[in-house]
Amino acid sequence: MLTSEGVAARTGLAVPLARRPVAVVAVLYAALVFPFAGNYGLSADELYFRMLGDDPRWGYFDQPPLAPLLAKAGAVLFGDTAWGVRTPALLCGLAVVVLAALITAELGGGPRAQVLAAATSGTSVTVLVVAHFLLTNSPDLVAWSAVALFALRALLRGDGRWWLAAGATCGVATYAKYVVLLLPVTLVLALLVVGPRQELRTRWLWAGAGLTLLIGAPNVIYQAVNGWPQLVMARTLSDGSWTDGLMFPLYVAFLTGPAVALVLVAGVAGLLRRPRWRPARALGAAYLIGTALVLAVAPSGIDYTEGYLVPLVAAGWVIADEWLTRGRSRLPVAVLVLSVFAVVQVAVIVPVLPERMFARFPATSLTTETIGWERVARQTADAYAALPEGERSRAVVLTKNFGEAGALHWMRDDHPLPRIYSGHNELYFRGSPPESADVVIAVGVDEDLLARDFRECSVAARIDNGHGLATMEQGRAISVCREPRAPWAELWPGYRLIGPY
């Protein structure tokens, strides 16, 4: 005999997806993001992914293989340009927009709520970033949203087979970021705390968990064989304090937009308190548990919780839409306020302004780092061209970080350069320069380190992006060094750099 909770689960709340209105939102979103995808240059991470994509593997020191594979696929299918490399990111953004509408429909939200969820999710800082820049977060956010949808369908429809879809999605998503596992872990904990606990006894949920382990197994094998490099990276990235946690509310408001942050709060409260959503209350509890875990273990990693935001905003719009129907003026005012925030968020994240104008009012560090790479390549190529002809065959380029290495690797057809080396993250394991390389063009490398390791070093140029913009490279030296004081096998560990760009 079914309990009242079981009846609620099997009755379901889902309404049909408003296909045409949501499709219009998706098309408008693509028209908003794609025309600007080629503006400025690629980010350091995108340049790195493109470089790693030329040497596909099961994993890398600092990340799983999916993002580099997407960068390579974009370059091959759509052209080795900024547009081509970023096309997979746009597709991820579009997927999140549609998933936001699907989650809203699953919770009983009508066409207007679905459109508002899709539009506000798409123009949030979180989704704009992953739709413009190809990052590990791009496929990761798709996976979080899809897993949330599948979990809701399992809980609200009483159909445990959806746990298989959730498990398979988690398994695939581990090839983008391992942090996706936070969602199923917190969902299981939430089911234990707030129920429905009988879900933990279904074979489908644990079969889904088994699928995650099976599909993600090559990831685990790669980590074990290579000495668990992701743990090294995690320790490097985990430095933080409770001051990071105290900024959490402001961080959420920034990612979603201040107005939509209120909708998110309504979504969490609704999932926890609404009788009709009682079978799905674990999703709201999972967010609270996940946030508490992150703030307790790694406060500086508060961005790990951003995957929860789209599903919670979608839930919030079901409630907010009901509120909008209670007053004539509420909808126009809400649309006006949301539109203003959306315009500001687009202007902050998407490179809609010419470089020279952005350089005067830099908004985000991620966009800032896309400017000036062509000049770095040109200045490095000039230093190489100035070498005596007899030295060029013995010369190599050595960069401090993977952004510089990726930019020079990308632009070497237009700016001829010798082989490029870097000790940053995965690039360190590609090996040191050959012992015959006694002439080095060092880009951005610490000058004191070079003076220690070489008998002769001179600064050929200072990196200048042409706008006076305070990038990580601006003002660093491009040095020409000769006669290493020791074999490269001894010097190479001194150039190793672990951590983000």
C-alpha positions in Angstrom: 0.0 0.0 0.0 1.3 3.4 -0.9 1.9 6.0 1.7 0.8 9.6 1.1 4.4 10.4 0.4 4.5 7.6 -2.2 1.4 8.8 -3.9 2.8 12.3 -4.1 5.9 10.9 -5.7 4.0 8.8 -8.2 1.6 11.5 -9.1 4.3 14.0 -10.2 4.1 17.7 -10.8 5.7 18.0 -14.2 4.0 20.1 -16.9 5.0 20.1 -20.6 8.0 22.0 -21.6 7.1 25.3 -23.3 9.1 24.3 -26.4 8.6 27.3 -28.6 9.2 30.1 -25.9 12.2 28.2 -24.5 13.6 27.7 -28.0 13.2 31.4 -28.6 15.2 32.1 -25.4 17.9 29.7 -26.5 18.2 31.3 -30.0 18.3 34.8 -28.5 21.0 33.6 -26.1 23.1 32.2 -28.8 22.7 35.4 -30.8 23.8 37.3 -27.7 26.9 35.2 -26.8 28.3 33.9 -30.1 29.0 37.1 -32.0 31.4 38.2 -29.3 33.2 34.8 -28.9 36.1 35.9 -31.0 36.7 39.3 -29.4 40.0 39.8 -27.7 41.9 36.5 -27.4 41.7 33.2 -25.6 42.0 33.0 -21.8 45.1 31.3 -20.3 43.0 28.1 -19.5 41.7 28.0 -23.0 45.2 28.3 -24.5 46.4 25.5 -22.2 43.5 23.2 -23.1 44.1 23.7 -26.7 47.8 22.8 -26.2 46.9 19.7 -24.1 44.4 18.7 -26.7 47.1 18.0 -29.2 48.3 15.2 -26.9 45.1 13.5 -25.7 45.4 11.3 -22.6 43.2 9.7 -19.9 44.1 12.5 -17.6 46.6 15.3 -16.8 48.4 16.3 -13.6 46.0 19.2 -12.9 42.7 18.0 -14.4 40.7 15.3 -16.2 40.8 15.2 -20.0 37.4 16.5 -21.1 38.1 20.2 -21.4 41.2 19.7 -23.6 39.2 17.2 -25.8 36.5 19.8 -26.2 39.0 22.5 -27.1 40.5 20.1 -29.7 37.1 19.2 -31.1 36.1 22.8 -31.4 39.3 23.7 -33.2 38.9 20.7 -35.6 35.2 21.0 -36.3 34.7 24.8 -36.3 38.2 26.2 -37.0 41.3 26.8 -34.9 40.2 30.3 -33.9 38.8 31.8 -30.7 35.2 31.2 -32.1 36.1 27.5 -32.9 37.7 26.7 -29.6 34.8 28.4 -27.7 31.9 26.8 -29.7 31.7 23.9 -27.2 31.3 26.4 -24.4 28.4 28.1 -26.2 26.7 24.7 -26.6 27.2 24.0 -22.9 25.6 27.4 -22.1 22.6 26.6 -24.3 22.2 23.2 -22.7 22.1 24.9 -19.2 19.5 27.3 -20.4 17.2 24.5 -21.7 17.9 22.4 -18.5 16.8 25.3 -16.4 13.5 25.4 -18.2 13.1 21.6 -17.9 13.8 21.7 -14.1 11.2 24.4 -13.8 8.7 22.3 -15.8 9.4 19.3 -13.6 8.5 21.2 -10.5 5.2 22.4 -12.1 6.2 25.8 -13.4 4.3 27.0 -16.4 5.6 28.6 -19.6 6.3 32.0 -18.0 8.2 30.5 -15.1 10.2 28.3 -17.6 11.1 31.3 -19.8 12.1 33.4 -16.7 14.2 30.5 -15.4 15.9 30.0 -18.8 16.5 33.7 -19.4 17.8 34.6 -15.9 19.9 31.5 -15.6 21.5 32.2 -19.0 22.3 35.8 -18.2 23.7 35.1 -14.7 27.4 35.5 -14.3 27.8 31.8 -13.7 26.3 30.7 -17.0 27.7 33.6 -19.1 31.2 32.7 -18.0 30.9 29.0 -18.9 29.1 29.9 -22.2 31.7 32.4 -23.3 35.0 30.8 -22.0 35.7 27.1 -22.5 36.5 26.1 -18.9 36.3 22.8 -17.0 33.2 24.4 -15.4 31.4 24.5 -18.9 30.6 20.8 -19.1 30.6 20.5 -15.3 27.6 23.0 -15.0 25.7 21.1 -17.6 26.2 17.9 -15.6 25.1 19.4 -12.3 21.9 20.7 -13.9 21.2 17.4 -15.7 21.8 15.3 -12.5 19.5 17.6 -10.6 16.8 17.2 -13.2 17.2 13.4 -13.2 17.1 13.3 -9.4 13.9 15.3 -9.4 12.3 13.0 -11.9 13.3 10.0 -9.8 11.9 11.5 -6.6 8.8 13.3 -7.9 7.7 10.6 -10.4 8.6 7.7 -8.2 10.6 6.2 -11.1 13.9 5.1 -9.9 15.3 4.4 -13.3 16.2 8.1 -13.5 18.9 7.4 -11.0 20.7 5.4 -13.8 20.7 8.6 -15.9 22.0 10.6 -13.0 24.7 8.1 -12.3 25.8 7.9 -15.9 25.9 11.7 -16.1 28.1 11.9 -13.0 30.5 9.3 -14.4 30.9 11.2 -17.6 31.2 14.5 -15.7 34.2 13.2 -13.7 36.2 13.6 -16.9 35.6 17.4 -16.6 35.8 18.0 -12.9 35.7 15.6 -9.9 33.8 18.1 -7.9 30.6 17.0 -9.6 30.6 14.1 -7.1 29.7 16.6 -4.4 26.1 16.6 -5.7 25.3 12.9 -5.4 27.2 12.6 -2.1 25.1 15.5 -0.6 21.9 14.1 -2.1 22.5 10.8 -0.4 23.2 12.6 2.9 20.1 14.8 2.4 18.0 11.7 1.8 19.3 10.2 5.0 18.6 13.4 6.9 15.3 14.7 5.5 14.1 11.7 3.4 12.4 10.1 1.7 14.7 7.5 3.3 13.1 4.6 1.5 14.8 5.9 -1.7 18.1 4.8 -0.1 16.8 1.2 -0.2 16.0 1.2 -3.9 18.3 -0.8 -6.2 18.1 1.9 -8.9 19.9 4.5 -6.8 22.8 2.2 -6.0 22.9 1.0 -9.6 23.3 4.6 -10.6 26.1 5.0 -8.1 27.7 1.9 -9.6 27.4 3.4 -13.1 29.3 6.5 -11.8 32.1 4.3 -10.5 32.2 2.2 -13.6 32.3 5.1 -16.1 34.7 7.1 -14.0 37.0 4.1 -13.3 39.7 5.1 -15.9 40.0 8.4 -14.0 40.7 6.6 -10.8 43.1 4.2 -12.5 45.0 7.2 -14.0 45.2 8.9 -10.6 46.4 5.7 -8.8 49.1 4.9 -11.5 50.4 8.5 -11.5 50.6 9.0 -7.7 47.2 10.8 -7.2 48.3 14.1 -8.7 44.8 15.6 -8.2 45.4 15.5 -4.4 48.6 17.5 -4.9 46.6 20.1 -6.8 43.8 20.0 -4.3 46.2 20.8 -1.5 47.6 23.7 -3.5 44.1 25.1 -4.1 42.6 24.5 -0.7 44.4 27.3 1.2 41.7 29.6 2.5 40.1 31.0 5.7 36.7 31.7 7.1 36.9 35.2 5.7 36.2 33.5 2.3 33.2 31.8 3.9 31.9 35.1 5.2 31.8 36.4 1.6 29.6 33.6 0.6 26.3 35.5 0.4 27.9 38.2 -1.7 29.5 35.6 -3.9 26.1 34.0 -4.6 24.5 37.4 -5.3 27.3 38.1 -7.8 26.9 34.8 -9.6 23.2 34.9 -9.9 22.5 38.6 -9.9 21.1 40.4 -6.8 17.5 40.1 -7.9 17.8 36.4 -8.9 19.5 35.6 -5.6 16.2 36.3 -3.9 14.6 33.8 -6.3 17.2 31.3 -5.4 16.4 31.7 -1.6 12.8 31.2 -2.5 13.7 28.0 -4.3 15.7 26.6 -1.3 12.9 27.5 1.1 10.2 26.1 -1.3 12.0 22.8 -1.7 12.3 22.4 2.1 8.8 23.5 3.0 6.3 23.0 0.2 4.1 20.0 0.8 3.9 19.3 -3.0 7.7 19.2 -3.2 8.1 17.1 -0.1 9.6 14.1 -2.1 12.2 16.4 -3.6 13.2 18.3 -0.5 16.5 16.5 -0.5 17.7 18.8 -3.3 17.3 21.9 -1.1 18.9 20.1 1.9 21.8 18.9 -0.4 22.7 22.6 -1.2 22.9 23.5 2.5 24.9 20.3 3.3 27.2 20.9 0.4 27.8 24.6 1.3 28.5 23.6 4.9 31.0 20.9 3.8 32.9 23.3 1.5 33.1 26.1 4.0 34.3 23.7 6.7 36.9 21.9 4.6 38.0 24.5 1.9 36.5 28.0 2.4 38.5 29.3 -0.6 36.6 26.8 -2.8 33.2 28.3 -2.4 32.9 28.2 -6.2 32.5 24.5 -5.8 28.9 25.0 -4.9 27.9 27.0 -8.0 26.5 23.9 -9.7 23.6 23.9 -7.3 22.5 27.4 -8.4 20.7 26.7 -11.6 18.4 24.0 -10.2 17.6 26.2 -7.2 16.9 29.3 -9.3 14.6 27.1 -11.5 12.7 26.0 -8.3 12.5 29.6 -7.2 10.9 30.8 -10.4 7.9 28.4 -9.8 7.3 30.3 -6.6 8.1 33.7 -7.9 5.8 33.2 -10.9 2.9 32.6 -8.5 3.8 35.9 -6.7 3.9 37.8 -10.0 0.3 36.8 -10.8 -1.0 38.5 -7.6 -0.5 42.1 -8.9 -0.8 43.8 -12.3 2.4 45.9 -12.0 4.6 43.1 -10.6 5.5 41.4 -13.9 6.5 44.6 -15.8 8.6 45.9 -12.8 10.3 42.5 -12.4 11.1 42.2 -16.1 12.6 45.8 -16.0 14.7 45.1 -13.0 15.9 41.7 -14.3 16.7 43.2 -17.7 18.8 46.0 -16.2 20.8 43.4 -14.2 21.1 41.2 -17.3 22.5 44.0 -19.4 25.1 44.9 -16.7 26.1 41.2 -16.3 26.5 40.8 -20.0 28.6 43.9 -20.3 30.8 42.7 -17.4 31.4 39.2 -18.7 31.1 39.2 -22.5 33.7 41.3 -24.4 31.2 43.6 -26.1 33.5 46.6 -25.9 36.6 47.3 -28.0 39.8 46.3 -26.2 41.0 49.9 -25.8 37.7 50.8 -24.0 37.7 47.7 -21.8 41.3 48.4 -20.8 40.2 51.7 -19.4 37.5 50.1 -17.3 38.6 46.4 -16.7 35.7 44.5 -15.2 36.9 40.9 -14.7 40.3 39.3 -14.4 39.2 36.4 -16.6 38.5 38.8 -19.5 41.6 40.8 -18.7 43.9 37.9 -19.3 42.6 37.4 -22.8 44.2 40.7 -24.0 47.8 41.1 -25.2 48.8 37.6 -26.3 49.5 38.5 -29.9 51.9 41.2 -28.7 53.6 38.6 -26.4 54.1 36.3 -29.4 55.4 39.1 -31.5 57.9 40.3 -28.9 59.1 36.8 -28.3 59.5 36.1 -32.1 61.4 39.4 -32.4 63.9 38.2 -29.7 64.3 34.9 -31.5 64.8 36.6 -34.9 67.5 38.8 -33.3 69.7 35.8 -32.4 72.7 35.2 -34.5 71.9 32.6 -37.1 74.2 30.0 -35.5 72.4 30.2 -32.2 68.8 29.7 -33.5 69.2 25.9 -34.0 70.2 25.6 -30.3 67.6 27.9 -28.9 64.4 27.1 -27.1 61.6 29.2 -25.5 61.0 28.8 -21.7 57.8 30.3 -20.3 56.8 30.8 -16.7 53.2 29.6 -17.0 50.9 27.6 -19.3 49.1 30.8 -20.5 52.3 32.1 -22.1 53.2 28.6 -23.4 49.7 28.1 -24.9 49.7 31.5 -26.5 53.1 31.0 -28.2 52.1 27.5 -29.2 48.9 28.8 -30.8 50.5 31.7 -32.7 53.8 30.1 -33.8 52.6 29.8 -37.4 52.5 33.6 -37.6 55.4 34.2 -35.3 58.1 31.5 -36.0 59.6 30.2 -32.8 61.7 27.2 -31.6 60.2 24.5 -29.3 58.4 25.8 -26.3 58.9 24.5 -22.7 57.3 25.3 -19.4 57.4 23.9 -15.9 53.8 24.8 -15.1 51.5 21.8 -14.0 51.2 19.2 -16.8 53.8 20.9 -19.0 56.5 20.1 -16.5 56.0 16.4 -17.3 56.6 16.9 -21.0 60.2 17.2 -20.0 63.1 19.7 -19.9 64.8 21.2 -22.9 67.5 19.1 -24.5 71.1 19.4 -23.2 72.0 21.0 -26.5 69.7 23.9 -25.7 72.3 26.4 -24.4 70.3 29.5 -25.6 67.0 30.2 -24.0 64.4 32.9 -24.7 62.7 33.1 -21.3 59.2 34.7 -21.2 58.0 36.0 -17.9 60.5 33.8 -15.9 61.9 35.3 -12.7 65.0 37.2 -13.6 66.8 36.3 -10.4 66.2 32.6 -11.1 67.7 33.0 -14.6 70.7 34.9 -13.3 71.3 32.0 -10.9 71.1 29.3 -13.6 72.8 31.0 -16.6 76.2 32.6 -17.0 74.8 35.3 -19.3 71.3 36.9 -19.4 70.0 40.1 -20.9 66.5 41.6 -21.1 65.4 41.7 -24.8 62.1 43.4 -24.0 59.4 44.0 -21.4 56.0 42.6 -22.2 53.6 45.3 -23.1 50.0 44.6 -24.1 49.7 48.0 -25.7 46.9 49.2 -23.4 48.8 49.6 -20.1 46.4 46.9 -18.8 47.5 45.2 -15.5 47.7 41.6 -16.8 49.8 38.9 -15.1 52.3 39.3 -18.0 52.5 43.1 -18.2 56.0 44.3 -17.5 57.6 40.9 -17.2 60.9 40.4 -19.0 61.6 38.5 -22.2 65.2 37.5 -21.5 67.8 35.9 -23.7 70.0 33.6 -21.7 73.1 31.6 -22.6 75.3 29.0 -21.1 73.4 27.1 -18.4 75.5 26.5 -15.3 74.4 22.9 -15.0 72.7 20.2 -17.1 69.0 20.7 -17.7 68.2 17.6 -15.8 69.5 19.4 -12.6 68.0 22.8 -13.4 64.5 21.6 -14.5 63.0 21.1 -11.0 63.7 24.7 -10.2 61.2 25.8 -13.0 58.3 23.7 -11.7 55.2 25.6 -10.9 52.1 24.0 -9.3 48.8 25.8 -9.2 46.3 27.8 -11.2 47.3 30.5 -13.7 
